[in-house]
Amino acid sequence: MPRDAEMTEASIKAAAKQFDLSVVFKLVMPRMGLRRICNLALVPNLTELDLSHNRLECIEGLDGLESLKRLVLANNEIERIEGVENLAALETLQLQGNRVSNLDDVQCLTSLPGLRHLQLQSRGGEERNPMCDHPAYRTAVRRMLPSLQTLDGERTVFGDAALPKDVGKAFADLTFADPEPWLRDFDFGLANGSASAPASAPLKGTTEFESVLTECKRLSAKAQSLVDDYKVRTPR
């Protein structure tokens, strides 16, 4: 293929190794120097599209791909998340290694009811979009897309699992150790749903800190055990 190939009918047929494009469900065209996404109406039944490692600057030409479940646009030159709003069947979107800088662009994905896996940087933090450097990146994305099961290759805490109806009772059964002096004014968010910072001085001493850290780990393990038990007992 030429360095700056185009998505023509001929190049699509060559990549798919199929003359009848109506029976093509997976199309892989990486490292072809593509600058535009076009002519995908020729392959209306695609469920997977991989255009990674090209020179794409924007997301376009995807309208009509009603069955598309996996879209890979990693390592291009894309600056905005757009043009995917109508991909109702989309489950996986990989955009790592691009140039998206605005965290608000993630709002574009809230119209995708089936989106479960989103990648905006590699699992180790390489191939990142500039937006990933925002201090509230993970929190903001998970808040906008609460049904995600994985973000950047890592599982989210609850994914799309619903909380048990008796979650209040379950957490009420948790026991907390008596707080150390520097934690007595800290309610851990149990009173009104949001944690309040202690009014006293910060932690002092390695021994005290390690003791508190150990207790936090114990409580975290118990909470995770409750969640795991719920997942086992609740049919999908």
Secondary structure, DSSP 8 states (H G I E B T S, - for coil): --TT----HHHHHHHHT-S-GGG--EEE--SS-------GGG-TT-SEEE--SS---S--S-TT-TT--EEE--SS------S-TT-TT--EEE-TTS----GGGGGGGGG-TT--EEESS-TTS-S--GGGGSTTHHHHHHHH-TT-SEETTEE-SSTT----TTHHHHHHT-------GGGTT--TTTTTSS----SS-----HHHHHHHHHHHHHHHHHHHHHHHHHHHHS--
